[in-house]
Amino acid sequence: MAEIILGVGSSHGPLLNLPPEQWEVRAKFDRAQSELAYRDGTYTFPELAELRACDEFVDQCVIEVKRERHAQCQTQLDDLGARLRAADPDVVLIVGDDQREWFFEDTQPAFAVYCGDEVRNLTWTDAEREVRIKSGRGGDLYSYRPETDQTYPVERELAERILGAAMDAEIDVAASMQQPKGPDGLRNIGHAYGFIYRRLLQDKPIPMVPVLQNTFYPPNQPAPKRCFELGRVIGQAIRAWKSDKRVAVVASGGISHFVVDEEWDHKMLDALRDGDKDTLVDEPNIMFRSGSSETKNWITVAGIMSETERSMELHAYVPCYRSEAGTGSGMAFATWR
Ligand SMILES: [Fe+2]
């Protein structure tokens, strides 16, 4: 039978790929936002700055602190990548979120599994680069897109087994059998997957299984309980697979962003570490908005790993602040061993 040999949890937020000297670019972007999600409220930047003034984020935004936090994150990413590559898995299953990269308004499945033969990760076009730079979101600084087009194989047999197992368990999961095309050609594999393949796997062409969750967009974001349940079914399907393949599982994204909430991050990470399913699945859906919604990718992986004897070890939690309103990313790096 196939074996789940390792679980990995890694943040993938844009500050990881942006030199700390340029984090202000993203802060400028935050200042223009009118709907910043924080706990159960939604705020303009000045409203959020006023609400959180007592937390004195200004001290967290000096360049020395930014440099230190960025360096801590790079050490963690180097370490996670080394561990993942040393484990030498035959398959890497990535639970990520699709952020209008693969699916758009025409069809937006709550859950999908890609079961084509391969995935293309394409380099930025010049037009895309320009748009990103003009919108303050960075151009070449985003390392989830390669310098030259890449092709990653897909472990189709396992992907199809997972789809079948989910349907048997009465969890309806969409099957994506072909990399979609848009008006500009092939749509790229999303940042959640590209980041893991580039930053952690260094484009090593290990067959992948992409599990796509709609964590971001109303009205059909799956509840945390459903994510955990899907995870359990995936874990069971891997372990029931008559194969000698060794599977690594990765949760991509999270924890709180683009408003950092350290208290909430610790609540989620403690529950993940302790295998405290009730805390994870009882957390109200409204707490999982914007980038913080990617924490559901970790909950699905917690469900997968609950089918093994492995528990989560948090290697580091690094809050990365970029503005006086406490915007930025709460970065976490972990393994289930
Ligand atoms: Fe993301």
Residues whose N, C-alpha, C, O or C-beta is under 5 A from the ligand:
A	BS01	LIG	G253
